Every structure is written in structure tokens, then in C-alpha cells.
């Protein structure tokens, strides 16, 4: 297991663990071939070459008030030179606490305040009812991974032109990895839903929850999330976590998730346009 497993939601370092799981998940992309990762004392920065903000970003900012504006300017110039959009993530441990003001003054737009939610995995039902005609499977070969990537990209509105690079990124993380477990939902024989389990910092993180638009509101996303959480429980994990979209918050609350903090997403789009 990656890190000492948190036993329950009362752990004093729970919020730190939730934040660390997210940041480790994101920065792993910076270790992929043709990617770049910088880990400094003041921030972590990564780029992948994918022209979509989720795949490039700044995390763990601990900026000195005396050079905060210089650091932001240099960072934005770096991404601008590469012609890559990115997200600057802020969280409970971001310094200074008012960093968002400086980011907005430099032209970054706050596109979301994502609730970070966690659940005690012992509360999951032993048997998970599935929507009719839905089969959920672990992704364990490259052909199935291609289906997984396509569904995830549609769900997150990543341009089709980025498919090869995103697939390369996911392949670099491994298909039968101990840390990464991907789930794909087949509805009536068609791949329609995805989720990803990432095990680190003592908790089980859920990522890339996506459903094709034409089959939403059928309980498919809930099913693939529960499948990932149940897998985490069988591996000995006690706490599951995710960042909820506005559309998903109420769904996750019904499952049993509770909110523990928020992560800010500040977009630097350069010349790109993202709704």
C-alpha cells in the first residue's frame, strides 16, 4: 500500500491526505515520457504537451509575499511560451491564503471551487445493485484502455485531437499498476462510463468519473464509482475520496460522501478558449 492507511474519517491528518492524494495523482503525469515536472520549494509545476488545462498545472504553492508577483509572472510566461493552457490549483495548505487575489490580478479565472469529499468505506453495501444491462470491468489491456480514454475524453470535453497523447499518458502510468485501477462500464455492449482508482497517501482517490452525455442520469456513473470504492475496500483501504463537480455533489452525498475542504481551480488559457 502507498503510505500508512487512514483508518477512518476522524484522522487528524485527513485533509492533508486528501490533498496529497490529488496532488500526487496530478504530478505523476509530469513523470511521463515527453512530459516535464518541476518540484521546487515554492511550487510544483508539470506539463504534458496535451492542449487541455487538466493535463498541465501548478500545485502545492508556498509563495513568499515578497516575490509572489514575480513567481506568478514567470510561471505564466513558461506556459505561454509552450502554448499550453493550465490549471493553478489552490487548497487548504496553499500559501499565502489570499493567493487567489494575486492569481486573478494576473488574469487567471476561477472556474470552480471543487468540494473535496470523503467516505468511510465500511459503510458501503456488500452487494452493489447495477442498472439493467450494465457490466463493469477492470481495464486490463491496451484495447480496453483505448475505449476508456475515449469515454473519459468525451465526458471531460477533451478535444479528439488530443487522443493519442492522452492515451500515451495513461499507458505510461501502467495498465496493471498497483496504484492505478481503471473501471469501464459497458451498457448494452457499448462503453459508456469510466472511473479511476488511485491509491496513495493512505486513501483511495476516485478520478475520471465520466459518462457519455446521451446516457446520463441512468445511474451509470454512480455504479462505476461504487465499483472502484468496493475494490479499494477489498485492498484494505478505509477512506475513499474524490473532487465533486457541481453536477455530482448531491449524487455523492446520497452514496455517503461528506465534504471536508475545497480546491480552487484557476484557469490560464492563453489564446485557447474553454467554456
C-alpha positions, 0 to 999 in steps of 0.5 A, spaced: 500 500 500 502 507 498 503 510 505 500 508 512 492 507 511 487 512 514 483 508 518 477 512 518 474 519 517 476 522 524 484 522 522 487 528 524 491 528 518 485 527 513 485 533 509 492 533 508 491 526 505 486 528 501 490 533 498 496 529 497 492 524 494 490 529 488 496 532 488 500 526 487 495 523 482 496 530 478 504 530 478 505 523 476 503 525 469 509 530 469 513 523 470 511 521 463 515 520 457 515 527 453 512 530 459 516 535 464 515 536 472 518 541 476 518 540 484 521 546 487 520 549 494 515 554 492 511 550 487 510 544 483 509 545 476 508 539 470 506 539 463 504 534 458 504 537 451 496 535 451 492 542 449 487 541 455 488 545 462 487 538 466 493 535 463 498 541 465 498 545 472 501 548 478 500 545 485 502 545 492 504 553 492 508 556 498 509 563 495 513 568 499 509 575 499 515 578 497 516 575 490 509 572 489 508 577 483 514 575 480 513 567 481 506 568 478 509 572 472 514 567 470 510 561 471 505 564 466 510 566 461 513 558 461 506 556 459 505 561 454 511 560 451 509 552 450 502 554 448 499 550 453 493 552 457 493 550 465 490 549 471 493 553 478 490 549 483 489 552 490 487 548 497 487 548 504 495 548 505 496 553 499 500 559 501 499 565 502 491 564 503 489 570 499 493 567 493 487 567 489 487 575 489 494 575 486 492 569 481 486 573 478 490 580 478 494 576 473 488 574 469 487 567 471 479 565 472 476 561 477 472 556 474 470 552 480 471 551 487 471 543 487 468 540 494 473 535 496 469 529 499 470 523 503 467 516 505 468 511 510 468 505 506 465 500 511 459 503 510 458 501 503 453 495 501 456 488 500 452 487 494 452 493 489 445 493 485 447 495 477 442 498 472 439 493 467 444 491 462 450 494 465 457 490 466 463 493 469 470 491 468 477 492 470 481 495 464 486 490 463 489 491 456 491 496 451 484 495 447 480 496 453 484 502 455 483 505 448 475 505 449 476 508 456 480 514 454 475 515 449 469 515 454 473 519 459 475 524 453 468 525 451 465 526 458 471 531 460 470 535 453 477 533 451 478 535 444 479 528 439 485 531 437 488 530 443 487 522 443 493 519 442 497 523 447 492 522 452 492 515 451 500 515 451 499 518 458 495 513 461 499 507 458 505 510 461 502 510 468 501 502 467 495 498 465 496 493 471 499 498 476 498 497 483 496 504 484 492 505 478 485 501 477 481 503 471 473 501 471 469 501 464 462 500 464 459 497 458 451 498 457 448 494 452 455 492 449 457 499 448 462 503 453 459 508 456 462 510 463 469 510 466 472 511 473 479 511 476 482 508 482 488 511 485 491 509 491 496 513 495 497 517 501 493 512 505 486 513 501 483 511 495 482 517 490 476 516 485 478 520 478 475 520 471 468 519 473 465 520 466 459 518 462 457 519 455 452 525 455 446 521 451 446 516 457 446 520 463 442 520 469 441 512 468 445 511 474 451 509 470 456 513 473 454 512 480 455 504 479 462 505 476 464 509 482 461 504 487 465 499 483 472 502 484 470 504 492 468 496 493 475 494 490 479 499 494 475 496 500 477 489 498 485 492 498 484 494 505 483 501 504 478 505 509 477 512 506 475 513 499 475 520 496 474 524 490 473 532 487 465 533 486 463 537 480 457 541 481 453 536 477 455 530 482 455 533 489 448 531 491 449 524 487 455 523 492 452 525 498 446 520 497 452 514 496 455 517 503 460 522 501 461 528 506 465 534 504 471 536 508 475 542 504 475 545 497 480 546 491 480 552 487 481 551 480 484 557 476 484 557 469 490 560 464 488 559 457 492 563 453 489 564 446 485 557 447 478 558 449 474 553 454 467 554 456 
